[in-house]
Amino acid sequence: MAAQSLLSESAIGWSIFTVVLLAILAFCWIYIRKFQSRQDSEVVSTITAICALAIALITSALLPVDIFLVSYMKYPNGTYKEWAANNETRSQIEATVLYGYYTLYSIILFFVFLCIPFVYFYYEEKDDSNVNKCSQVKNALKYTVGFVIVCVVLLLIGAFVPLEAAPGQNSTQWEKVQYLFDELGSSHGLPALSFSISSLTLIGMLAVITYTAYGMSVMPLNLIKGTRSVVYERLENTEDIDEVEHQIENLKSKCKDGRPLSSKDRRSLQELEGKLQVLQRRGRHLDIAERNCCSKVGSALRPVKIILGVFFILVALLFTISLFISNLDKALHSAGISYGFIIFGTNLTNPLNELLLALQPLYKIRPKRTRPQALLFLCMILLLIVLHTSYMIYSLAPQYVMYGSQKYLVQSQTSSTDPGPGNTTLSTTKICDADAPEDQCIVTRTYLFLHKFWFFSTIYYFGNWAFIGAFLIGLVVSCCRGKKSVIEGEVEADDSDISDDEYVH
């Protein structure tokens, strides 16, 4: 009976994961196809990009499954459910999730250090028409070896780096966390993989600070402000074309008099002709945008965009405020910099952490014009960003990521003034934290995996402050900027006339 219950309960979590997996694959295919160049695309690079992005999202999707399983082991009153009462049963579930992380993180290392670099350099060599297939493979492998060496070095450092806990005033709590680390086994496999993934996460953190934080403030405000009028932009562009053509005619008129153009005039003429080509391409795109049904529908849905913009800016503010409170909590109550600012409980009310606990029962990249190499580079950056989200979620809601919605029973003795037995025992429930008995609260495998090395946690802590700063800067810059063009990012100075064919067709 217990085995059947275990199977049915595990099936719930993994069935949700399967549905999410299929949705992720569909999303990755649509996303890559949206940005892929129709004129310059390759099957191998497309498949590699889709798989790399999918494996990163699947790894992140395992986090809610991990939290769901540890939370679902207990009733709201703090007692274990029948199927999870056996410690061996709980260990089996934890091991299954841990093996899932082993597999997914190993695949990520394969893509980052072998697959993506090889495909990238293979198509870089293809740009030279004189290079044959064998030379392409040989040169691509030659460059990829450097990435493989870096991967091996990271694995070796992770396997043999010393992990010594310095004594301190919170040594008792630290020993409990250290015990949780040690229970995963004494092999070097976990530290090696954890160190490698944490190193990649640092790169993802930089991308999150410089790209995601800025985008979180800019995107909602752009939705609220809207875009410039396409009719006004066309009129303005036409006036610019007339002005440039007039300047070109003035320069060419000098040649009609029989006088050769000076080197300065020739440079000016080339610059003006290049500017004229950009303006003409811009005019064609504006004509298409004006006739496009999507632009007309977008104008009609202007109120919806404003509502979405307000919603997203509120979400971004909730995210940033929660991150600030969490960092402030760590600064005031954590074990300190020598322990990676690990916090052993929630001391300040974090709105996102409370929201997740309340919701626990519910559970130059341009569209159609991105070359294979740029597409692979995009997926590499996205993979690292997604990889960093697991730690970002912990920073936002540490208690939730560690224990989910688990509670445990606390027994307390009270003196009685009534005749009879002198003392009575009261049982109360308490949200799981580091002070809970070791057999009463199950820590997620995600937390144990991401916090193997304290110095990475220290870097993440300061990175969170940088994220908050970048978000505020983006908010100020976006408020000061005017409305963006209706064809923002579609016309660049280095575009060719041939590239417009993709957009038109």
N, C-alpha and C positions, 0 to 999 in steps of 0.2 A: 504493500500500500504506500509506504514511504517513497519507494522507487518511482511509482507511478506519479505521485504528487510532485516529486523532484523533476520528473520529465516534463510534466505539464507546466510547471512554473517556469522552468528554463525555456520551454518552447515559446512562452509569451514574450520574453525579452528578445530572443533570437529571431522570432517572426517579425517583430518590429524592426529589428536590424536589417532583415532581408528586404522588407518593403523600402526602407531608406536606401539600401544598396542599389536597388533597381532605379529609384528616383535619382540617385547620384549619377549613375551611368548615363541616364537620359539627359540630365542637365549638362554633364561634361561634353557629350556629343553635340548638343545644341550650342553650347558656349564656344567650343573650338570652331565649329562650322561658321559661326557668326563672324569671327575675327579672321578666319583663314582667307588668304588671297585666292581668288578664283583663277587668276592668271598664273600664279607661281605657287603651286601647292604640290606636296608629295605625300603619298600614301603612308610611308613609314613614319615620317615626322608627325603626321596627323594622328596615327594610332598611338605613337609614343606620348604625344601631348595629352590625348584623352586619358590614357592609362595612368600617367603621372598625376594628373589633377584628380582623377577618380580615387587613386589609392590614398592621397592626402585627405580627401573629404571622408573616405571610409574610415580612416584612422580617427578622425574627429568624431565620426558617428558612433564609434565604440565607447566614447566617454559617457554619453547618456545611458547606454546599455549597462555599463559598469556601475553607474550610480543607481540605476533602477534595480539591479540585482541585489546590491547590498541593502537598499532601502526595503525591498520587497520581502526580505528574510524575516522582518519583524512586524508585529502588530503595533498600532498606535500607542498601546499601553506599555510598550517596551519589552514584551516577551517575544521569544522566537516562535515562528510558525512551526507546525508539526514537521513539515518536510525539511526545515532548516535547524531543528533542535540538535541534530547530530553534528559535532564539530568536523567529522570527516566529510560529511556532505558539503558543508560550507567550504572546506578546503578544496574540494573537487571543483566547485564553481569558480572559486578564486583562481585556481590553477588554469582553468579553461580560458578565462579572460586574459590572464597573464600570457599564455601561449598565443592568444590572438594578437596581443601587442608585440610579442617577439616577432611573429610572422610579418605583420604589417610594417613595423619599423625596419625590419631587414629588407623588405621590398623597397622601402623608401631610400635606404642607403644604396641599393642596387640602381635605382633610377638616377639618383643625384650624382653618384660617383662613376657610373659606368654607362648606363643606357642613354641618358640625355646628352652627356658630353660626346659620346661616340656618334650619335645621329647628328648632332650639331656640327661637329667638325667634318663629318662625311659630306654634308651639303655645302659647307664652306669650301671644301676642295672641289666640289662640283662646279663652282662658278668659273673655274678655269677649264675651258673647253679642251685643252691639250692633255688633261689628266684622264687616264683610263680608270676603269673600275678597281683594278687591283691596287693602283697607286692611291686611289681615294681611300680604300679600306686601310691600307698600310699607314698612310699619313694620319687618318682618324684615330687608329689604334695608338700611334706614337704619342699623340697629344692626350689621349684618354689615360694612358699609363700614369701620367702625373696625378690625375684625380684619384686613381686607384691607390697610389702610394700615400696620398693624404688620408684616404679612408683607413688604410692599414695602420698608419701612425696614430690616428685617433682611437682606433680599437685597442691598440697596444697600450696607449696612455691610460685609457679607461680601465683596462684590465689590471694594471699594476700601480695606479696612483694610490698613495696611502690615504685612508679615510679615518683620521683620528679625531675624536671629539674632545675639544678642549674643555677643561672643567670650568664651571661657572655657577652663578647663583640659581640657574634653572637646570642644574645637572640632573635632577630627578626626572623632570619631564623629558629632557633630552634623551635620557637612557631608555625611556619608554619608546620614543620614536626610533632610536637606534635599534632597539629590539625588533621593531616592525621591519626595518630594513634587513636585519640579519636573518629573519625567518624565511626570506625568499631563497636562502641557500648560500653557501660559501663559494660557489663557483664564480669564475671571472666573467662569465657570459653576460650577465645582467649589467654589471658596471661598465663593461666595454661598450655594449649597445647603448646604454643610457648616456655615457659620455659623448658618444658620436652624435646621437640625436640631439642632445643638449647643445652641442657645438653648432649644429645646423640651426637650432632654434634661435641662437644668438643672431645669426644672419637674418632670420625671419623677423626678429625683434626690430632690427634696424629698418627693414622694409615697412613694418607696421608703424613705426614712429614717423618715418618720412613720407609714407604714402597713405596708409589707412587713417591715421589720426587726422591728417589734413582733409582727406576725402569725407570723413564723417561730419565735418562742419560745412564743407563747401557744397556737397550734393543736396542736403535738405534746403539750404538757402537758395540754391539755383532753382529748385523746384518752386519755391515761394516767389522768387523774383521773376521767373519765366525767362523767355528769350526775346530778343529784339524783333521788331516787325520785319517780315521778309520783304514787304513792299518798300519800306524805308531803306533797308539794306541794299536792295536792287538799285534804287535811285542813287544812293550814295556811291555804290560801286560803279555805276554808269558815269557819274561825274568824275570819279577818279580815273577811269579809262580815258575819258575825253581829255583830261588834263595831261596824262602821260603821253598820249598820242600827239598832243600839241607840242610838248617838250621834245619829242622825237623828231617831229617835222622841223622844228627850229634848228636842231643839230644837223639834220640832213640837208637843210637849205644852204649850209655853208659849203657843202660839196658841189652844189650847182654853180657856185661862183668860180669853180675851178681850184679852190683852195683845199688842200688835204687836211683832214681832221688831225688835230693834235692827239698825242697819246692820252691826255686827260679827257678830251672829248670822246675818244673811242671807248674809254672805260665807262664814261657816263652813258654813252649810247647802249653799251652792252647791259649795264645795270637797268636802264629804263626798259629795254626790250624784255629782260627777264621779269621785271615788275609787271609789265603789260601782260605777259603770258599768265602770271599768277592771277591777275585781276580778271582776265578772260575766263580762266578755269573757274574762278570764284563765281563769275556771272552765270556760267552754265549750271553750276551746282545750285545757285539761288533760283534759277528758272525751274529746275527739277523739284526743288523743295516747295516752290509755290504751287506747282501742279500736283504735288504728292497728296494723296488722300489722307495719309497719316498726319500731315501737318494741319490739315483742316480739322480732323478729328481731335488732334491735340489742342487746338484752340478752343474747341467746344468743351473739352474736358479740363479747362483751366482751373475751375474750382476744385476738382478732384486732386489736381497736382498740388494746389496750395494746402489742402488737407493732408496729403501725404507728406509734404515738406514739413508741416508743423509736427506731424507724428514722428517723423524720423529725427527731427532736431530734439524732440523730447526724449526719444530713446537714446540719442547720442549723449544728451546731458545726463540722463540716468546712468548710463555706462561710465561717463567720466566722473560723476560725483561719487559713484560706488567705488571706482578705482581710487579716488582721492581718499575716501574714508578708510578703505582697506589699507592703503599705504600709510596713512596717519596712524591707524591701529597698530601696524607693524612697527612704526617708528617709536611708539610709546610703550608697547607691551610685548614685543617679540623677544626672542632669545639673544638678539644682537647680530652684528655684522659677521662675527666669527661662526655663526650658525646659519647664515644665509637668510636672516630675518624671518625664520620660521615662526609662525604664530600658533599657539596651542589652544586657542579658543577665540570666540568673537567677543570683544570687549566694547566696541562701538557699534551701534545699530547701523547695519549696512542695508540700504533699501533693496538692492538686487538680490542679496542673500535671502532676505525675508520673502521677497516675491517668489523666488525659486522654490523655497520651502512651501509656500502657500499653494503653488501650482504643481507640486509634486504628484498629486493623484492623477493629473491630466497627461502628464508627459507630452612708346609711340606705337601704340597698339590701336588699330582702327578697324571698324567692321569691314569685312570682305577684302581687306587690302594688306593683311599681315603676312609677311614672308615666312617660310618654314623655320629659318633660324630664329627670327624674332618671336615666333609662336612658341618654340621650345624654351627660349629665354623667359618668356612670359609665364609659362607653366612652372619653370624652376622657381621663379619668385613667388608665384601663387602657392606652390607646394610648401615653401619655407614659411610664408605668412600663415597658412592654415596650420602648419606644425606648431607655430607659436601660440595659436588660439587656445590650446589646452592649458598652457600656463596662464594665459590672460584670464580664462574663466576661473581658474583657481584664485587669481589675484582679486577678482571681483566677488567671488563667493567661496572663501576658503572652507568654511564649515560644511557647506553643501557639497562641494567637490570631494571632501575627505570622507564624509559619513552619510550623505544624502539626507533623508528624513528620519534616520534611526534615532530611537530613544532607548533608555535603559532604566531599570527599576533601582531606586535608592531606598534602602531599608533604614529606618530611624526609630530609636527607642524614646518613648515619652512616659513620664511619671503620671500615675493616675491617683486622684484623691478619693476615688470611690472605693468602697470595701472590696476586697478580693485581691487578685494578683496585682502586684505593685507597678509593673511596667506593661505597656502595650507597644506593639510593633506597627508602625505605619509605613506603607509603601507608596512612594511618589515617583512619577516619571520625570526624566530629565533628558534634554537633547544631548546627543553624544558629543563628547569632546575628548581632549587628551587626558583628562582626569578620570575617564570611565574605566572600569575594569577591562582587562585585555580580552576576555572572552565574551564581553557584552556588546562591543561595538566593532564592526568590521570595516577596516579602512579600504578604500578603493585601490585597485592595482595602479590606476593612473597616478595617484598621489605618490605612491612608493616609487614608481618608475621615474617621475619627473624631479624628485627631490633626493636623488642618490648623492649628489655632489652639492655641498653647501655654497660653493663659490658661484655656481651658476644662478642659484636663487638670489644671491647678493646682486649680481649683475642685472637680473630681471627686475629686482626691486627698484634700482635706480633708473632702469629703462622705463618703468611705469611712470616715474616723474617726468621723464622726457616726453613720453606719450601725451601726458596731460598738457605740458607746455606746447607741444606741436598742435594739439587740438585747439587751444586757446588762440594761438597765432593764426591758424586757419580760419577761425571764427571771425577774428578782427579783419583779416585780409578780405574774406568773402563779403563782409558787410560793406567794406570800402569800395569794392569793385562794382562796376556797372553790370547790366544784363549781358549775358553771353550771346554770341551769334547763333542764329538758327542752324548754321552749318559748321559749328565749332569743331575743329580738329579734322575736318574733311579735306581741306586744301592746305598744302604745305609748299614752301618755295622750291623744294627739291623734287616735287612730283613731276611726272612726265605726262604728256597728253595721252599716252597710251593707257596710263593708269586710270583715266577717267572712264574708259570703256567698261571697267568693272562696275563702277557706280551706276552708269547709265543703264546697263543691261541687267 
